[in-house]
């Protein structure tokens, strides 16, 4: 699958944005680049910070839409520069996924998909412990999906997740998991909205 294929699949799917009433708007960037075995997606592992509900979790670069951001897309681009030193305004925007409301926090996340010509060097901020690429085919393997115990808000919860092959990484769960599932469904020509 090429970046052109991904752009075409995303363009052919309707975007159904959730109402934002009572939800804090946030935005993330799903970054795709060619790898040796097909497309790969960039994930970040958030640094551990007291009071951060996503501390230590896997995710995409992004964060809250601030007053300086004209649009959610501008917020995703600003956050990607702040967290990874990567300016997405020079990269190819492939499309957008449907917005997702948080299950545990009052947040609405918009996800913008970008295709990168290569894998640029990244400058990780103090908010990011690690950044790494995962093959799309690995994320799509049904054998990698499970229900896993995760920690959130001082509780242990059982949630749908994807176990990655990278050693020492937590499972992929929550909003990022839901965005990945939606992305995979759209690439498969399905209209999955979680």
N, CA, C and O atoms as a DFTB+ gen file, in Angstrom:
776 C
 N C O
     1  1       0.851      -1.180       0.000
     2  2       0.000       0.000       0.000
     3  2       0.894       1.240       0.000
     4  3       1.841       1.331       0.781
     5  1       0.588       2.183      -0.872
     6  2       1.373       3.405      -1.003
     7  2       0.680       4.574      -0.291
     8  3      -0.461       4.451       0.155
     9  1       1.378       5.697      -0.194
    10  2       0.767       6.894       0.373
    11  2      -0.410       7.346      -0.483
    12  3      -1.408       7.842       0.039
    13  1      -0.295       7.174      -1.798
    14  2      -1.422       7.509      -2.680
    15  2      -2.642       6.653      -2.352
    16  3      -3.765       7.156      -2.317
    17  1      -2.421       5.355      -2.112
    18  2      -3.516       4.455      -1.754
    19  2      -4.185       4.902      -0.454
    20  3      -5.411       4.924      -0.350
    21  1      -3.361       5.257       0.534
    22  2      -3.900       5.687       1.823
    23  2      -4.713       6.958       1.661
    24  3      -5.809       7.074       2.211
    25  1      -4.179       7.915       0.904
    26  2      -4.899       9.172       0.667
    27  2      -6.238       8.907      -0.008
    28  3      -7.248       9.510       0.354
    29  1      -6.252       8.017      -0.977
    30  2      -7.487       7.686      -1.694
    31  2      -8.505       7.041      -0.762
    32  3      -9.688       7.379      -0.815
    33  1      -8.066       6.113       0.093
    34  2      -8.991       5.448       1.027
    35  2      -9.571       6.435       2.037
    36  3     -10.753       6.362       2.374
    37  1      -8.748       7.347       2.513
    38  2      -9.239       8.333       3.480
    39  2     -10.175       9.340       2.822
    40  3     -11.136       9.796       3.442
    41  1      -9.895       9.684       1.574
    42  2     -10.755      10.640       0.862
    43  2     -12.129      10.049       0.579
    44  3     -13.119      10.777       0.506
    45  1     -12.188       8.744       0.422
    46  2     -13.453       8.103       0.083
    47  2     -14.362       7.829       1.257
    48  3     -15.456       7.297       1.075
    49  1     -13.938       8.178       2.458
    50  2     -14.727       7.893       3.646
    51  2     -15.269       9.193       4.227
    52  3     -14.530      10.170       4.338
    53  1     -16.552       9.221       4.600
    54  2     -17.107      10.437       5.195
    55  2     -16.573      10.660       6.608
    56  3     -16.368       9.705       7.357
    57  1     -16.354      11.899       6.961
    58  2     -15.917      12.258       8.309
    59  2     -17.151      12.649       9.093
    60  3     -17.879      13.565       8.710
    61  1     -17.380      11.953      10.190
    62  2     -18.503      12.279      11.066
    63  2     -17.926      12.813      12.365
    64  3     -17.539      12.048      13.248
    65  1     -17.874      14.125      12.469
    66  2     -17.292      14.734      13.656
    67  2     -18.276      14.666      14.811
    68  3     -19.478      14.861      14.632
    69  1     -17.758      14.391      15.982
    70  2     -18.577      14.341      17.190
    71  2     -18.879      15.755      17.654
    72  3     -18.071      16.658      17.434
    73  1     -20.026      15.969      18.290
    74  2     -20.278      17.288      18.873
    75  2     -19.301      17.543      20.015
    76  3     -18.977      16.631      20.775
    77  1     -18.837      18.776      20.135
    78  2     -17.805      19.104      21.113
    79  2     -18.370      19.637      22.425
    80  3     -17.595      20.041      23.292
    81  1     -19.689      19.653      22.604
    82  2     -20.283      20.229      23.805
    83  2     -19.742      19.554      25.060
    84  3     -19.881      18.343      25.236
    85  1     -19.123      20.351      25.929
    86  2     -18.610      19.849      27.191
    87  2     -17.304      19.092      27.096
    88  3     -16.805      18.603      28.110
    89  1     -16.731      18.979      25.900
    90  2     -15.482      18.245      25.721
    91  2     -14.345      19.199      25.382
    92  3     -14.542      20.176      24.659
    93  1     -13.164      18.916      25.902
    94  2     -11.971      19.710      25.605
    95  2     -11.425      19.258      24.258
    96  3     -11.125      18.076      24.089
    97  1     -11.288      20.167      23.293
    98  2     -10.754      19.755      21.989
    99  2      -9.254      19.498      22.039
   100  3      -8.493      20.263      22.631
   101  1      -8.849      18.405      21.404
   102  2      -7.442      18.040      21.282
   103  2      -7.221      17.522      19.875
   104  3      -8.177      17.198      19.171
   105  1      -5.963      17.442      19.463
   106  2      -5.654      16.979      18.110
   107  2      -4.322      16.248      18.109
   108  3      -3.398      16.597      18.843
   109  1      -4.247      15.220      17.261
   110  2      -3.022      14.426      17.128
   111  2      -2.696      14.244      15.652
   112  3      -3.535      14.459      14.777
   113  1      -1.449      13.840      15.399
   114  2      -0.984      13.580      14.035
   115  2      -0.573      12.116      13.921
   116  3       0.285      11.639      14.664
   117  1      -1.196      11.414      12.983
   118  2      -0.830      10.036      12.657
   119  2       0.122      10.129      11.467
   120  3      -0.278      10.525      10.373
   121  1       1.387       9.761      11.689
   122  2       2.424       9.921      10.673
   123  2       2.747       8.575      10.038
   124  3       3.006       7.592      10.732
   125  1       2.727       8.548       8.702
   126  2       2.972       7.324       7.941
   127  2       4.178       7.543       7.035
   128  3       4.302       8.587       6.395
   129  1       5.070       6.544       6.986
   130  2       6.215       6.580       6.072
   131  2       6.438       5.176       5.527
   132  3       6.031       4.187       6.138
   133  1       7.084       5.104       4.380
   134  2       7.392       3.805       3.780
   135  2       8.479       3.117       4.595
   136  3       9.454       3.741       5.015
   137  1       8.288       1.822       4.809
   138  2       9.286       1.004       5.490
   139  2       9.696      -0.137       4.587
   140  3       9.189      -0.247       3.470
   141  1      10.607      -0.997       5.041
   142  2      11.076      -2.100       4.200
   143  2       9.979      -3.106       3.847
   144  3      10.055      -3.775       2.816
   145  1       8.961      -3.211       4.703
   146  2       7.867      -4.157       4.455
   147  2       6.519      -3.461       4.311
   148  3       5.483      -4.023       4.667
   149  1       6.535      -2.236       3.787
   150  2       5.287      -1.499       3.600
   151  2       5.201      -0.315       4.548
   152  3       6.172       0.012       5.231
   153  1       4.033       0.333       4.590
   154  2       3.878       1.537       5.407
   155  2       4.114       1.260       6.892
   156  3       3.823       0.176       7.397
   157  1       4.650       2.275       7.572
   158  2       4.872       2.215       9.009
   159  2       4.283       3.462       9.651
   160  3       4.215       4.520       9.024
   161  1       3.856       3.332      10.908
   162  2       3.261       4.435      11.663
   163  2       4.190       4.800      12.811
   164  3       4.763       3.926      13.461
   165  1       4.334       6.102      13.055
   166  2       5.163       6.586      14.153
   167  2       4.340       6.688      15.437
   168  3       3.273       7.302      15.459
   169  1       4.854       6.077      16.504
   170  2       4.260       6.197      17.825
   171  2       5.245       6.877      18.749
   172  3       6.459       6.778      18.568
   173  1       4.712       7.567      19.739
   174  2       5.552       8.100      20.797
   175  2       5.179       7.388      22.093
   176  3       4.036       6.976      22.293
   177  1       6.167       7.258      22.959
   178  2       5.932       6.788      24.323
   179  2       6.097       8.012      25.207
   180  3       7.176       8.601      25.273
   181  1       5.038       8.383      25.877
   182  2       5.067       9.590      26.691
   183  2       5.949       9.391      27.922
   184  3       5.995       8.306      28.503
   185  1       6.639      10.448      28.301
   186  2       7.465      10.418      29.516
   187  2       6.556      10.339      30.736
   188  3       5.392      10.736      30.679
   189  1       7.088       9.828      31.830
   190  2       6.322       9.759      33.078
   191  2       6.330      11.123      33.749
   192  3       7.388      11.663      34.074
   193  1       5.133      11.675      33.954
   194  2       4.967      12.954      34.635
   195  2       3.790      12.845      35.593
   196  3       2.697      12.463      35.175
   197  1       3.985      13.170      36.864
   198  2       2.866      13.151      37.811
   199  2       1.740      14.070      37.329
   200  3       1.988      15.182      36.864
   201  1       0.516      13.592      37.445
   202  2      -0.642      14.397      37.052
   203  2      -1.021      14.283      35.590
   204  3      -2.084      14.762      35.196
   205  1      -0.178      13.659      34.769
   206  2      -0.499      13.478      33.353
   207  2      -1.248      12.157      33.204
   208  3      -0.683      11.098      33.474
   209  1      -2.521      12.204      32.774
   210  2      -3.295      10.960      32.681
   211  2      -2.749       9.978      31.652
   212  3      -3.052       8.787      31.723
   213  1      -1.944      10.454      30.688
   214  2      -1.388       9.571      29.659
   215  2       0.094       9.281      29.905
   216  3       0.789       8.801      29.010
   217  1       0.569       9.567      31.094
   218  2       1.960       9.358      31.449
   219  2       2.391       7.922      31.171
   220  3       1.770       6.977      31.656
   221  1       3.461       7.762      30.387
   222  2       4.001       6.448      30.083
   223  2       3.273       5.676      29.005
   224  3       3.722       4.595      28.622
   225  1       2.155       6.196      28.498
   226  2       1.373       5.502      27.471
   227  2       1.939       5.742      26.074
   228  3       2.724       6.663      25.854
   229  1       1.523       4.893      25.141
   230  2       1.843       5.082      23.729
   231  2       0.785       5.985      23.111
   232  3      -0.374       5.965      23.526
   233  1       1.179       6.771      22.126
   234  2       0.228       7.652      21.466
   235  2       0.815       8.228      20.192
   236  3       1.848       7.782      19.692
   237  1       0.122       9.230      19.688
   238  2       0.588      10.024      18.556
   239  2       0.972      11.389      19.085
   240  3       0.455      11.807      20.122
   241  1       1.870      12.104      18.401
   242  2       2.159      13.464      18.843
   243  2       0.885      14.305      18.784
   244  3       0.089      14.192      17.851
   245  1       0.712      15.141      19.791
   246  2      -0.475      15.981      19.818
   247  2      -0.810      16.434      21.215
   248  3      -0.092      16.141      22.171
   249  1      -1.911      17.153      21.323
   250  2      -2.337      17.658      22.621
   251  2      -3.542      18.560      22.484
   252  3      -4.232      18.567      21.464
   253  1      -3.777      19.315      23.530
   254  2      -4.950      20.181      23.611
   255  2      -4.884      21.307      22.579
   256  3      -3.815      21.855      22.310
   257  1      -6.035      21.642      22.009
   258  2      -6.131      22.793      21.120
   259  2      -6.074      24.048      21.991
   260  3      -6.916      24.241      22.868
   261  1      -5.088      24.891      21.746
   262  2      -4.873      26.103      22.533
   263  2      -5.445      27.316      21.795
   264  3      -5.713      27.240      20.596
   265  1      -5.635      28.439      22.507
   266  2      -6.155      29.651      21.853
   267  2      -5.310      30.124      20.670
   268  3      -5.839      30.769      19.765
   269  1      -3.998      29.815      20.655
   270  2      -3.135      30.227      19.540
   271  2      -3.395      29.404      18.280
   272  3      -2.944      29.782      17.199
   273  1      -4.113      28.289      18.400
   274  2      -4.354      27.397      17.268
   275  2      -5.630      27.810      16.531
   276  3      -6.710      27.847      17.121
   277  1      -5.499      28.117      15.252
   278  2      -6.661      28.513      14.461
   279  2      -7.624      27.346      14.244
   280  3      -8.833      27.543      14.123
   281  1      -7.083      26.145      14.196
   282  2      -7.879      24.943      13.920
   283  2      -7.285      23.762      14.696
   284  3      -6.156      23.847      15.179
   285  1      -8.033      22.668      14.817
   286  2      -7.434      21.468      15.404
   287  2      -6.203      20.986      14.622
   288  3      -5.242      20.510      15.226
   289  1      -6.220      21.103      13.298
   290  2      -5.058      20.705      12.502
   291  2      -3.837      21.527      12.899
   292  3      -2.736      20.987      13.007
   293  1      -4.022      22.828      13.117
   294  2      -2.908      23.682      13.540
   295  2      -2.370      23.231      14.894
   296  3      -1.165      23.304      15.135
   297  1      -3.251      22.765      15.777
   298  2      -2.817      22.266      17.087
   299  2      -1.975      21.002      16.922
   300  3      -0.931      20.868      17.561
   301  1      -2.418      20.078      16.075
   302  2      -1.653      18.845      15.840
   303  2      -0.274      19.178      15.277
   304  3       0.722      18.567      15.665
   305  1      -0.216      20.138      14.370
   306  2       1.066      20.522      13.775
   307  2       1.970      21.207      14.800
   308  3       3.168      20.930      14.857
   309  1       1.397      22.098      15.607
   310  2       2.193      22.787      16.638
   311  2       2.746      21.784      17.643
   312  3       3.926      21.833      17.991
   313  1       1.898      20.880      18.106
   314  2       2.329      19.889      19.094
   315  2       3.408      18.965      18.536
   316  3       4.306      18.556      19.271
   317  1       3.333      18.631      17.249
   318  2       4.336      17.762      16.636
   319  2       5.694      18.457      16.585
   320  3       6.727      17.818      16.784
   321  1       5.697      19.762      16.319
   322  2       6.954      20.525      16.368
   323  2       7.487      20.532      17.793
   324  3       8.675      20.294      18.014
   325  1       6.605      20.807      18.775
   326  2       7.046      20.898      20.169
   327  2       7.574      19.559      20.685
   328  3       8.585      19.530      21.387
   329  1       6.908      18.452      20.349
   330  2       7.263      17.152      20.912
   331  2       8.370      16.431      20.146
   332  3       9.171      15.706      20.736
   333  1       8.410      16.635      18.806
   334  2       9.349      15.869      17.978
   335  2      10.287      16.718      17.130
   336  3      11.193      16.182      16.492
   337  1      10.084      18.039      17.113
   338  2      10.908      18.893      16.267
   339  2      10.615      18.716      14.785
   340  3      11.466      19.018      13.948
   341  1       9.429      18.233      14.449
   342  2       9.055      17.937      13.064
   343  2       7.955      18.887      12.604
   344  3       6.874      18.925      13.191
   345  1       8.237      19.663      11.541
   346  2       7.280      20.628      10.989
   347  2       6.422      19.947       9.927
   348  3       6.893      19.681       8.822
   349  1       5.180      19.667      10.257
   350  2       4.283      18.960       9.331
   351  2       3.740      19.853       8.224
   352  3       3.167      19.348       7.259
   353  1       3.904      21.154       8.339
   354  2       3.401      22.033       7.284
   355  2       4.114      21.782       5.963
   356  3       3.623      22.168       4.903
   357  1       5.288      21.126       6.030
   358  2       6.043      20.803       4.821
   359  2       5.757      19.385       4.334
   360  3       6.277      18.957       3.304
   361  1       4.930      18.663       5.079
   362  2       4.643      17.268       4.747
   363  2       3.291      17.142       4.062
   364  3       2.516      18.097       4.021
   365  1       3.018      15.980       3.533
   366  2       1.804      15.728       2.757
   367  2       0.664      15.284       3.673
   368  3       0.756      14.245       4.326
   369  1      -0.404      16.070       3.718
   370  2      -1.580      15.674       4.497
   371  2      -2.396      14.694       3.659
   372  3      -2.812      15.012       2.544
   373  1      -2.620      13.501       4.208
   374  2      -3.337      12.450       3.480
   375  2      -4.831      12.440       3.775
   376  3      -5.619      11.938       2.974
   377  1      -5.221      12.990       4.912
   378  2      -6.639      12.989       5.259
   379  2      -6.835      13.135       6.751
   380  3      -5.941      13.542       7.492
   381  1      -8.044      12.785       7.163
   382  2      -8.447      12.958       8.552
   383  2      -9.343      11.795       8.945
   384  3     -10.102      11.277       8.126
   385  1      -9.249      11.392      10.201
   386  2     -10.152      10.380      10.729
   387  2     -11.312      11.063      11.440
   388  3     -11.258      12.262      11.711
   389  1     -12.347      10.313      11.738
   390  2     -13.473      10.857      12.498
   391  2     -13.026      11.147      13.919
   392  3     -12.228      10.404      14.491
   393  1     -13.539      12.222      14.485
   394  2     -13.193      12.593      15.853
   395  2     -13.646      11.510      16.830
   396  3     -14.628      10.809      16.586
   397  1     -12.919      11.386      17.931
   398  2     -13.221      10.394      18.960
   399  2     -13.305      11.107      20.306
   400  3     -12.448      11.923      20.644
   401  1     -14.345      10.789      21.065
   402  2     -14.489      11.310      22.423
   403  2     -13.825      10.346      23.397
   404  3     -13.900       9.128      23.233
   405  1     -13.175      10.907      24.410
   406  2     -12.523      10.086      25.416
   407  2     -13.523       9.275      26.223
   408  3     -14.638       9.729      26.478
   409  1     -13.125       8.083      26.621
   410  2     -13.991       7.227      27.425
   411  2     -13.883       7.555      28.913
   412  3     -14.817       7.296      29.673
   413  1     -12.743       8.128      29.336
   414  2     -12.519       8.385      30.756
   415  2     -12.306       9.859      31.088
   416  3     -12.414      10.256      32.248
   417  1     -12.009      10.659      30.092
   418  2     -11.799      12.088      30.292
   419  2     -12.658      12.849      29.285
   420  3     -12.908      12.349      28.188
   421  1     -13.118      14.064      29.647
   422  2     -13.968      14.836      28.731
   423  2     -13.158      15.522      27.636
   424  3     -12.972      16.738      27.657
   425  1     -12.682      14.732      26.687
   426  2     -11.843      15.241      25.609
   427  2     -12.372      14.723      24.275
   428  3     -12.882      13.606      24.193
   429  1     -12.249      15.528      23.248
   430  2     -12.584      15.128      21.880
   431  2     -11.325      15.270      21.045
   432  3     -10.757      16.358      20.954
   433  1     -10.883      14.168      20.431
   434  2      -9.619      14.149      19.707
   435  2      -9.854      14.094      18.202
   436  3     -10.559      13.218      17.701
   437  1      -9.255      15.037      17.496
   438  2      -9.234      15.041      16.038
   439  2      -7.893      14.459      15.603
   440  3      -6.859      14.765      16.196
   441  1      -7.909      13.620      14.566
   442  2      -6.681      12.959      14.111
   443  2      -6.442      13.270      12.637
   444  3      -7.289      12.999      11.786
   445  1      -5.274      13.845      12.351
   446  2      -4.889      14.205      10.999
   447  2      -3.761      13.290      10.542
   448  3      -2.799      13.072      11.278
   449  1      -3.875      12.756       9.334
   450  2      -2.935      11.762       8.818
   451  2      -2.000      12.429       7.817
   452  3      -2.440      13.103       6.886
   453  1      -0.698      12.226       8.028
   454  2       0.324      12.805       7.158
   455  2       1.213      11.700       6.594
   456  3       1.543      10.737       7.287
   457  1       1.591      11.852       5.338
   458  2       2.545      10.945       4.708
   459  2       3.900      11.621       4.623
   460  3       4.017      12.731       4.102
   461  1       4.923      10.953       5.134
   462  2       6.276      11.499       5.110
   463  2       7.078      10.828       4.006
   464  3       6.945       9.625       3.780
   465  1       7.900      11.595       3.325
   466  2       8.715      11.055       2.237
   467  2       9.776      10.098       2.765
   468  3      10.215       9.202       2.045
   469  1      10.185      10.276       3.993
   470  2      11.174       9.405       4.629
   471  2      10.976       9.462       6.127
   472  3       9.968       9.980       6.609
   473  1      11.932       8.932       6.860
   474  2      11.874       8.961       8.320
   475  2      12.891       9.992       8.810
   476  3      14.075       9.687       8.951
   477  1      12.422      11.204       9.064
   478  2      13.355      12.266       9.439
   479  2      13.904      12.065      10.850
   480  3      13.288      11.383      11.669
   481  1      15.069      12.663      11.131
   482  2      15.567      12.639      12.507
   483  2      14.607      13.429      13.393
   484  3      14.053      14.444      12.970
   485  1      14.417      12.964      14.614
   486  2      13.476      13.601      15.530
   487  2      14.222      14.163      16.734
   488  3      15.236      13.612      17.163
   489  1      13.714      15.252      17.267
   490  2      14.273      15.873      18.468
   491  2      13.214      15.759      19.556
   492  3      12.293      16.572      19.618
   493  1      13.345      14.748      20.416
   494  2      12.337      14.476      21.424
   495  2      12.378      15.520      22.535
   496  3      13.442      15.853      23.056
   497  1      11.196      16.029      22.886
   498  2      11.096      16.966      24.000
   499  2      11.057      16.183      25.312
   500  3      11.072      14.952      25.315
   501  1      11.008      16.907      26.414
   502  2      10.932      16.274      27.734
   503  2       9.611      15.534      27.930
   504  3       9.496      14.716      28.842
   505  1       8.607      15.809      27.082
   506  2       7.310      15.130      27.182
   507  2       7.345      13.721      26.599
   508  3       6.441      12.923      26.844
   509  1       8.393      13.413      25.823
   510  2       8.443      12.163      25.065
   511  2       9.645      11.325      25.505
   512  3      10.784      11.790      25.457
   513  1       9.384      10.093      25.931
   514  2      10.462       9.180      26.325
   515  2      11.095       8.530      25.103
   516  3      12.311       8.341      25.054
   517  1      10.258       8.183      24.098
   518  2      10.762       7.468      22.933
   519  2       9.813       7.709      21.762
   520  3       8.644       8.043      21.951
   521  1      10.338       7.534      20.547
   522  2       9.542       7.571      19.320
   523  2      10.038       6.427      18.454
   524  3      11.244       6.226      18.313
   525  1       9.110       5.675      17.872
   526  2       9.498       4.502      17.091
   527  2       8.425       4.195      16.048
   528  3       7.260       4.564      16.198
   529  1       8.856       3.504      14.981
   530  2       7.987       3.166      13.857
   531  2       7.502       1.725      13.983
   532  3       8.258       0.836      14.374
   533  1       6.238       1.507      13.648
   534  2       5.642       0.167      13.701
   535  2       5.028      -0.132      12.336
   536  3       4.251       0.674      11.824
   537  1       5.363      -1.281      11.737
   538  2       4.761      -1.642      10.453
   539  2       3.240      -1.760      10.558
   540  3       2.711      -2.312      11.523
   541  1       2.561      -1.238       9.562
   542  2       1.105      -1.300       9.505
   543  2       0.612      -2.745       9.546
   544  3      -0.399      -3.043      10.181
   545  1       1.333      -3.646       8.861
   546  2       0.926      -5.050       8.835
   547  2       0.952      -5.657      10.230
   548  3       0.132      -6.521      10.542
   549  1       1.890      -5.216      11.081
   550  2       1.955      -5.705      12.466
   551  2       0.718      -5.263      13.246
   552  3       0.140      -6.048      13.997
   553  1       0.319      -4.018      13.067
   554  2      -0.864      -3.502      13.764
   555  2      -2.140      -4.211      13.326
   556  3      -3.091      -4.328      14.098
   557  1      -2.153      -4.683      12.084
   558  2      -3.348      -5.329      11.532
   559  2      -3.455      -6.810      11.891
   560  3      -4.496      -7.419      11.643
   561  1      -2.413      -7.404      12.465
   562  2      -2.443      -8.836      12.785
   563  2      -3.442      -9.115      13.904
   564  3      -3.275      -8.607      15.013
   565  1      -4.488      -9.922      13.636
   566  2      -5.477     -10.227      14.676
   567  2      -4.852     -10.860      15.919
   568  3      -5.347     -10.648      17.025
   569  1      -3.783     -11.627      15.763
   570  2      -3.145     -12.290      16.904
   571  2      -2.547     -11.295      17.902
   572  3      -2.284     -11.659      19.048
   573  1      -2.328     -10.047      17.482
   574  2      -1.748      -9.038      18.372
   575  2      -2.800      -8.358      19.242
   576  3      -2.454      -7.637      20.177
   577  1      -4.072      -8.576      18.947
   578  2      -5.156      -7.926      19.701
   579  2      -5.519      -8.753      20.922
   580  3      -5.585      -9.981      20.865
   581  1      -5.752      -8.062      22.018
   582  2      -6.078      -8.732      23.267
   583  2      -6.826      -7.779      24.183
   584  3      -6.951      -6.590      23.889
   585  1      -7.318      -8.301      25.280
   586  2      -7.836      -7.483      26.363
   587  2      -6.757      -7.489      27.421
   588  3      -6.340      -8.550      27.885
   589  1      -6.297      -6.294      27.809
   590  2      -5.141      -6.196      28.694
   591  2      -5.444      -5.328      29.899
   592  3      -6.253      -4.404      29.814
   593  1      -4.794      -5.620      31.029
   594  2      -4.923      -4.723      32.182
   595  2      -4.082      -3.470      31.941
   596  3      -2.917      -3.564      31.552
   597  1      -4.671      -2.304      32.171
   598  2      -3.972      -1.026      32.027
   599  2      -4.251      -0.185      33.261
   600  3      -5.269      -0.366      33.930
   601  1      -3.347       0.732      33.557
   602  2      -3.519       1.632      34.703
   603  2      -3.999       2.984      34.202
   604  3      -3.444       3.551      33.260
   605  1      -5.058       3.496      34.861
   606  2      -5.559       4.828      34.521
   607  2      -6.234       5.409      35.751
   608  3      -7.110       4.779      36.344
   609  1      -5.826       6.609      36.132
   610  2      -6.441       7.280      37.265
   611  2      -6.345       6.496      38.563
   612  3      -7.252       6.554      39.394
   613  1      -5.249       5.762      38.744
   614  2      -5.068       4.994      39.959
   615  2      -5.797       3.664      39.987
   616  3      -5.740       2.944      40.983
   617  1      -6.481       3.332      38.902
   618  2      -7.219       2.071      38.816
   619  2      -6.587       1.159      37.774
   620  3      -5.899       1.620      36.863
   621  1      -6.828      -0.136      37.918
   622  2      -6.471      -1.096      36.883
   623  2      -7.744      -1.449      36.135
   624  3      -8.732      -1.871      36.735
   625  1      -7.713      -1.274      34.828
   626  2      -8.863      -1.523      33.966
   627  2      -8.505      -2.589      32.946
   628  3      -7.336      -2.732      32.588
   629  1      -9.482      -3.334      32.477
   630  2      -9.300      -4.280      31.373
   631  2      -9.795      -3.590      30.106
   632  3     -10.958      -3.194      30.035
   633  1      -8.930      -3.441      29.106
   634  2      -9.296      -2.706      27.894
   635  2      -8.773      -3.425      26.647
   636  3      -7.771      -4.139      26.707
   637  1      -9.471      -3.227      25.501
   638  2      -8.937      -3.746      24.229
   639  2      -7.591      -3.089      23.952
   640  3      -7.393      -1.905      24.226
   641  1      -6.671      -3.875      23.405
   642  2      -5.317      -3.370      23.196
   643  2      -4.639      -4.128      22.065
   644  3      -5.133      -5.149      21.587
   645  1      -3.493      -3.600      21.651
   646  2      -2.610      -4.267      20.691
   647  2      -1.245      -4.399      21.358
   648  3      -0.692      -3.422      21.863
   649  1      -0.712      -5.613      21.353
   650  2       0.633      -5.846      21.879
   651  2       1.613      -5.701      20.705
   652  3       1.492      -6.399      19.698
   653  1       2.568      -4.803      20.844
   654  2       3.562      -4.560      19.806
   655  2       4.750      -5.502      19.988
   656  3       4.913      -6.108      21.047
   657  1       5.575      -5.620      18.952
   658  2       6.739      -6.505      19.032
   659  2       7.942      -5.814      19.670
   660  3       8.913      -6.486      20.016
   661  1       7.908      -4.494      19.835
   662  2       9.030      -3.771      20.416
   663  2       9.158      -4.136      21.896
   664  3       8.200      -3.998      22.656
   665  1      10.313      -4.592      22.294
   666  2      10.545      -5.029      23.673
   667  2      10.390      -3.866      24.648
   668  3      10.829      -2.747      24.385
   669  1       9.760      -4.159      25.771
   670  2       9.651      -3.187      26.850
   671  2       8.609      -2.113      26.665
   672  3       8.523      -1.203      27.490
   673  1       7.809      -2.181      25.609
   674  2       6.792      -1.161      25.372
   675  2       5.456      -1.584      25.991
   676  3       5.123      -2.769      25.999
   677  1       4.692      -0.615      26.508
   678  2       3.364      -0.953      27.008
   679  2       2.442      -1.309      25.843
   680  3       2.775      -1.075      24.681
   681  1       1.283      -1.876      26.165
   682  2       0.312      -2.163      25.111
   683  2      -0.263      -0.853      24.589
   684  3      -0.271       0.164      25.282
   685  1      -0.734      -0.903      23.372
   686  2      -1.411       0.234      22.740
   687  2      -2.887       0.132      23.087
   688  3      -3.530      -0.860      22.742
   689  1      -3.436       1.132      23.760
   690  2      -4.832       1.060      24.191
   691  2      -5.440       2.470      24.172
   692  3      -4.765       3.440      23.827
   693  1      -6.697       2.569      24.539
   694  2      -7.358       3.860      24.708
   695  2      -7.658       4.556      23.391
   696  3      -7.963       3.911      22.388
   697  1      -7.567       5.875      23.408
   698  2      -7.904       6.678      22.231
   699  2      -7.002       6.322      21.055
   700  3      -7.477       6.228      19.923
   701  1      -5.707       6.121      21.306
   702  2      -4.793       5.798      20.207
   703  2      -5.159       4.447      19.597
   704  3      -5.147       4.298      18.375
   705  1      -5.483       3.471      20.429
   706  2      -5.949       2.171      19.923
   707  2      -7.179       2.368      19.039
   708  3      -7.252       1.815      17.942
   709  1      -8.132       3.143      19.509
   710  2      -9.370       3.369      18.745
   711  2      -9.089       4.073      17.410
   712  3      -9.724       3.764      16.402
   713  1      -8.146       5.011      17.403
   714  2      -7.778       5.680      16.150
   715  2      -7.087       4.703      15.194
   716  3      -7.350       4.728      13.992
   717  1      -6.217       3.856      15.709
   718  2      -5.542       2.860      14.856
   719  2      -6.559       1.901      14.259
   720  3      -6.475       1.583      13.073
   721  1      -7.512       1.435      15.048
   722  2      -8.545       0.519      14.545
   723  2      -9.375       1.208      13.462
   724  3      -9.690       0.603      12.437
   725  1      -9.727       2.474      13.693
   726  2     -10.480       3.222      12.683
   727  2      -9.661       3.377      11.397
   728  3     -10.192       3.218      10.298
   729  1      -8.370       3.688      11.536
   730  2      -7.476       3.852      10.384
   731  2      -7.381       2.544       9.598
   732  3      -7.512       2.549       8.374
   733  1      -7.157       1.436      10.283
   734  2      -7.062       0.135       9.617
   735  2      -8.370      -0.210       8.903
   736  3      -8.351      -0.735       7.790
   737  1      -9.493       0.082       9.538
   738  2     -10.791      -0.205       8.919
   739  2     -10.984       0.623       7.654
   740  3     -11.478       0.119       6.646
   741  1     -10.600       1.869       7.707
   742  2     -10.750       2.726       6.522
   743  2      -9.845       2.266       5.385
   744  3     -10.229       2.318       4.216
   745  1      -8.648       1.818       5.729
   746  2      -7.757       1.304       4.697
   747  2      -8.313       0.027       4.086
   748  3      -8.055      -0.274       2.920
   749  1      -9.075      -0.725       4.874
   750  2      -9.693      -1.958       4.376
   751  2     -11.026      -1.694       3.672
   752  3     -11.690      -2.626       3.220
   753  1     -11.412      -0.417       3.584
   754  2     -12.655      -0.058       2.898
   755  2     -13.887      -0.181       3.764
   756  3     -15.004      -0.228       3.247
   757  1     -13.706      -0.235       5.076
   758  2     -14.828      -0.312       6.000
   759  2     -15.032       1.045       6.653
   760  3     -14.105       1.852       6.720
   761  1     -16.245       1.297       7.136
   762  2     -16.544       2.564       7.793
   763  2     -16.644       2.331       9.293
   764  3     -17.726       2.413       9.873
   765  1     -15.510       2.040       9.915
   766  2     -15.459       1.759      11.351
   767  2     -15.312       3.069      12.097
   768  3     -14.360       3.814      11.867
   769  1     -16.245       3.354      12.985
   770  2     -16.174       4.570      13.819
   771  2     -16.302       4.144      15.270
   772  3     -17.329       3.597      15.671
   773  1     -15.270       4.393      16.053
   774  2     -15.268       3.993      17.471
   775  2     -15.358       5.200      18.366
   776  3     -15.369       5.063      19.589
